[in-house]
Amino acid sequence: MTVQDIRAFNRFYTNVIGALDYSRHLYAPFTLTESRVLYELAHSPRTDAADLRGELSLDAGYLSRILNKFEDDGLIERSASHRDPRRRRVTLTTRGRETAALLAERADESVGALLATVPAAERPRLAEALRTVRTLLSEGRPPRREDVLLREPGPGDLGWIVQRNAALYTAEYGWNADYEGLVARIVADFAEDHDPHLERVWIADLDGRPVGCVMCVRDEAPGTARLRLLLVEPDARGLGIGDRLVTAVVDFAREVGYRDLVLWTNDILSSARHLYQRHGFVLLAEKPHRSFGKDLVGQDWRLDLHGTQE
């Protein structure tokens, strides 16, 4: 393996995916860099310009010109960050989210057409080769916060939510199969009947593998959303994934017009409870119960989406 081998592969692959003429390749008026900025904004519900510069290694002036263009086109809004007034918070408008979704759809179609040229029997070998490249080129480097992406669930991800919830809660708390049944029903209800404008699932992805999840679904109470099935894999904790997943739910619920966000948890889940408290959730009620083979104390929490702004 030489430097020239890698450069030759880079030239080959950028030609295959049309990176040098990205806008025409996807029939969209955006360069590859502009499309990547839109992608980051769509998958990071709370992002400021400094975050984007760091995550994408972009020159500050170049990024500023891109954001100015997006703002002129009505794709983004910029405001002072509530956490640090010196920073500028950047969020997609409704038009911006629609544009990002259209780009993602076209990119999926493009890659799908490329994958269709590979015989089905050879696709596992291709997938393994891609994983090998990712693993070898990141060997020895610990995962970083910016390596984590929040994305929509793909095929098999809903099943992963059920499997990992069952496995982790058994390993960490000794819960029995009743909990797996509960999670399976929640996930099945979402898969069979949900409103994509009012309900969503987020998967936290690290180096091509799912490491976390959360759901936002409609509650029985009018104007109320429910946060469900927050989970972060043990080996991915410490990267702020739980905070990003809860932030995604809160921002989404507020954006689509819910008045309240509620959740049910158990008092032994102390890390999750502290996370909810940091986001402004208030404990409404506690009740002992016997579930999942254990004596537990259930808790109902509520967040007033109009009374709290991060």
Buried (B, 14 or more C-beta within 10 A) or exposed (E): EEEEEEEEEEEEEEEEBBEEEBBEBBEBEBBBBBBBBBBBBBBBBBBBBBBBBEBBEBEEEEBBEBBEBBBEEEBBEBEEBEEEEEBBBBBBBEEBBEBBBBBBEBBEEBEEEEEEEEEEEEEEEEEEEEEEEEEEEEEEEEBEBBBBBBBBBEEEBBEBBBBBBBEBBBEEBEBBEEBBEBBBEBBEEBEEEBEEEBBBBBBBBBBEEBBBBBBBBBBEEEEBBBBBBBBBBEEBEEBEBBBBBBBBBBBBBBBBEBBBBBBEBBEEBEEBBEBBEEBBBEBEEEEEEEBBBBEBEBBBBBBEBEEBEB
